[in-house]
Amino acid sequence: MLTDRRLRICDFLSRMNMSGAIFCSLGSIRYLSGYVAPIETGPNPFEAGPPILVLNRDGESELIVSEFEEQAARSRGKVDNISVYSCYNIYDTSMRAVSNLIGLLLDSMKRLRIDSGSLGVEAEYFPAALLWGIQEKLRDVNWRDISRSLESMRAVKDEDEVELLRRVSEIASWGQIVSRQLIHEGVSEIEVYSLVKAKIEEKVGARTPLLADMISGERTWEVSGHPSTRRLRRGELVICDLVPCVDGYWGDSCTTISVGEPSEEQKRLHEIVISALKKGIENVRPGISAMKLDEVVRSEIKRHGYDYPHHTGHGLGVTYHEEPKIYPSSNTQLKPGMVLALEPGIYIKNVGGIRLEEVLLVTEDGAEVLTKYSKEL
């Protein structure tokens, strides 16, 4: 499957008359090389930037990483060659990481015969320092941004990607089950989040990046937010939105939980959101446009006099927000093999915010729900 993805990219490069491409986004590197770069602690201050994947239109590939990532890259990277640059030397305070990386990248481009003509790059991710350094040496290269084309190509998942997304959906669902067990009066948002993350990592058997909205009470009116030290009170709602990453692929999940018995008004709003989510699931099928799906879900909320200030859904894969993006203005049509999350909501001051979410695989005749956890209030 990894080979198939590279072949599709090579075919695209040939059709666009590009000699090759340089990839710097962690998502594209996972998608095309299998290498999962460390992301939980953010950018390494010693490195010159993210890993770099160089690919020519004949399918030859090279992965360039720092010495900190060499071992992981050699065990996971499925490429023709791996080059490693030095970036940490306690006896050299000038820190020559950028120049070392530029030198390797220039060598790689020459070796793969992409040091002239048109070359594809992900403009949103390519470090300026590298671009400036290369441009000084290669003035005949015509740089072309392929970011949007890549996003469209990644929207339909291969079989191995679907299996990875099934797995991470199971992990996200597990996190929701644990959250429901932990949420009670007096516990803080950050305590719940920390325990859920620990349980997820125990389940996965490795450190696991976890994005989360874990907000309660009046914070739920604000739609989203990181967990805080705020303690849960009886009668409040808690929005629990968990987004884990396992083996480079992102899951998603969201439910809303009442601390104690919910009010009648909270129950009424919850039923509206449930109804909107069900309508969305029923209408997911090949051929429906993202804007039409947004309209179906959003109109069910609007029918009761409400709306929500965010998208209705989004695709999942090597990033946690990608095509198909379910917006009112998106013409993207759903296709079999796409994986997306639907997440309608209602947010009312002095009552509470409610958001519910399912992750779906678009099939030949509808949708398969990949997430399995309670949506009860």
N, C-alpha and C positions, 0 to 999 in steps of 0.2 A: 504493500500500500504506500509506503514511503517513497518507493521508486516511482510509482504511478503519479504521485503528487509532483515529484521533480520533473517527470516527463511532461506533465501538463504545463508547468512553468516554462520549460524549454520550448515547447510548442508555441506558447504565448510570446516568448522573446523572439523567436524566429519570425512569427507573423508580424510583429511590430518592428522588425529589422533592427533588433538590438543584439549586440555581441554577447551580452551577459547581464548580470545584476549583482548588486551587493546588498545583503540583507543585514539590518542591525536591530530590528525589533525582536524581543525575546519570543514573541508568538510565532513569527515567521521562521525563526531558527528552530524552534521545537517542531513546527509543521514540516519543515523540509530536511532536517538533519536528525531528528530524534533527541537532540541534546536539550536537557532541561537546565537552564541557567539558574543559579540561586537567586531568589528574589525577596525572601522574607526580610532581610536586613537592609535592603536598599543598595544603591550603588557603592561599590568598594572604592574608598578614597585613594587607593594606591593605583587602581587600574586607569587605563586611558579611555575607557568607555565600555559599552556592552560587547559581548562576543560578536564576531563578524563572520557571516557566511558568504563566500564568493562562489558564484555559479556561472558557467558559460552556457551558451545555448546548445552545446553538444552534450551537456549533462555532467561535465567534469566539475568537481566541487572541492572546496577547501574551507575548513573551519579554523578561524584564528581566535585564540583565547589567551588570557594572561596565565602566568605560572600558577596562580591561585586556583585556576579552574582546569588545569591540565589533566589531572587524574580523572575527574568526572567526565571531561570531554572525551578522553580516550576510551572510557568504558561505555559511554552512551552514544557518542557521535558516529553516525553511519555516513561517512563521507570518504572521499578518495584520499584526503590528506589532512592532517591537523598540524598547524604551526603554533608555536608558543612564544610569546614575547615576555621579556623580563620587565618587572615593574616595581620591584621592592629590593632595595640595596641599602642597608644601614650605613654603608661607607660612602654613599654617593647621594648627597642631599639635593642634587639638582633634579632628581626624579625624572628620568628620561623616558617614562612610559609612553608618552604620546609619540615621540620621535621613533621609538622602537616599534610601535604598532604601525606607524606610517610606512616604515621601511619594509616590514613584513607584508603589508597590504599591497604595496607597489610591486614587490617580488611576485606575489600571488597573481596579481592582475596580468603581469607580463607572462607568467608561466601558463595561465589559462587563456591568453590571447584576447584579453578584454581591455587593453590599455589604450585603445583608440576607438573612434566611432561612437555610436549611441550606447549608453549604459543605463540600465534601470537602477533606481535607488528608492528607498523608503524615506522620502524627504522629511517626514515628521520625526524620524528617529536617528538620522545620520548626524553624528557629532560634528559641529562646525569646525573644530580644530582639525579633525581628520580631513574634512573636505578641503579646507584651505591648504593643508599640507600636500594633498594629492594634486590639487589644481596648479600648484607651483611647478610640479614635475610633468603633468599631463595636460597641456593646454588644448589638445585636440579632441578631448572627450566631450561628448554632448550628453549632459546629465538629464535624465527623464524620470519624473516621479511616477511610480507604479503602485503607490499605496492603495488607491481606490480599486484598481484592478485586482490586486491581491485579495482585498476584502471580499469582493464578489466571488472570486474563485474558491475561497475557503468556506463559503456559505453552505454548500452541500458536502456532507461528511462522508468519508470512506468508512468501510465496515469496521476497521480497527479503531477509528475515531468514535464511532457510535458505541462500541464496547467500552472505551475509556469514559465516555460521557454517562453511560449506564452506571459504571462504577462510582464516579464522583457524585452522581445523583443519589446513589445509595448512601454515600457518606454524608451528603447534605441532609438527607432524610433522617439518618441516625442522629445528626446534630439537633434536629428539631425535636425528635423524641426525647433526647436528653434534656433539652431546654425546658420542655413542658414539665418534666419531673422536678426540675430545679427551681422553677419560678414560684415564689410564695412571698407572703407579706414579710417585709423586713430585710430581705436579701438585696444587695445592690446590683445594678446593671453589670458592673465590671466583674463582680464575683460570678455571676451567671456565665458571662462570656468566657472568663478564664477557665472555669470548670468544663464548659462545653468544648473549648479548644483542646484542653488536655484529653478529654474523652475521645475527640476526633483523632488526635495524634496517636492515641493508644490503639484505636481501631485501624488506622492506616499503617501504623508501625514505623512512622517516620515523622520528622518535623513537617508541619502542614500549614502553608499560608491560609489565613482565614480572614476575609473581609466580613464585616458585620454591622448592620444597624441593630442595636440593642437599646431601645428607647422606651421609656415608660411615662405614664401620666401626661402632664402638659407637653412633654417633649414629643409625644406622638403627633401633636398637631403640626409639628414642623417637618413631617414626612420622613426624614432620615437623620442619622447622627451616630457617632461612635458611642460605645458604652461609657458611662460616667460612674461616679460614686453615689449617684442618687439611689435611694432605697425605695423599694416598691411598697405601695400602700394599697390597702383593701379597696376594691371598687375601681381600681385603675386598669388600663389596658397596657399591654406590652407588645410592641412590634419587634419580632425576632426575624431578621433577614440574614441568612447565613450563606456565604459565598466561598466555599473551599476550593483549593487547587490541588489536584492529585495527579502526579506524573505529567505536569504541564498542561492539563486540561481543567477548565473551570466549571464548577457546578453552581447552582443557585437554588434558593428556597426562601419562602417567607410565610409566616403565619402570625396571627394575633391572638394573644392569650390574656384572659381576664384573671386578675388577682382576686380570687374569691368570686362570688356570684355577680355576673354582669347585670347592669340595669336594663330595663325594657328598651330604652332608646339605643343602647349599645347592641342589643340583640337584633333590633330592627335594622340598623345599619349593616351589621354583619351579614344578615340574610340578603341584603341588596348586593353586597360585594360577592357573596357566594354565587348568587344568580348570574352576575356579570361574568365571573370566571367560568362557570359552566357553559354559558352561551359561547364564550370564546373557544373553549375546548371543542364544543360541538361543531364549530365553524372552521376549525383548522383542517385544511385539505389542500392538495396540489391545485394551483391555479388561482386561489384567492389572493388578492393583493394585500400588502401590509396595511395600507390605508383603509381598506374595507374591513379587515379584521379589527383594526383600531376602532372603527366606527361602530361595529357590532357590539364590542365590549363597552366602549365609552357611552354609547346611547342607552344602554341598560342602566348605567349609573345616572345619566342625565334625566332619564324618564322619571326618576324620583326627586329631581331637583338638585342634584349634586354633580360634581366633576372632580377630577384629580389633576394636579399640576405636573404630571410626568408622563413618560411614554407608557404605552400599554404592555410593551414587551420588547424582547431583544434576543438575538442569537447568542449561542454559547459555543465555545471551542477553546482555542489556544489563548483567547482573551475572554473576559467575562461580559463583554458588551460588543457584539459584532453583528453582521448581517445574518438573518433579516431583522432590521430594526422596525419595530411596530409603532410607527408614528402616523399622525393624520396626513402627512405630506409624502409618504413613501410609496413609490410605485412598484417596489420589489414584489415579485410574485413568489408564493411559497412553492417549493419543489420537494419531492420525496428525498429524504436524507438530511433535510435541514433539522436542526435542533434549536428550539426556542423556549423562552420562558414567557409566560403571561402573568401580569401582576397588577390588576386593578386595585383601586383603593378609595377610601373616603376619609377626610380629615376635618373634624369639626371641633372648633374651640369649645372648651368646657364640657365636652363629651368624650372625645378621644379620637385617635387615628386608627384606621383598620386597613391592612393590606394583606392580601392572600395571593399565593403564587404556586404555579405548577410548571414543571419542565416537560416539554413534549417533543417527541420525534414525529416529524411529518412522514406519514406512510403513503402508499399508493392510493388509498381510499379514505384517509382521515388522519387520525393522530393516535399515538401511543403515549400514555402518561408514564414518565420515567421516575418521578418523585412519589414517595409513598409515606405520608405522615398525616396526622390529624389536622383538619382545618376547623375543628370545633373551637368555639370561644371559651 
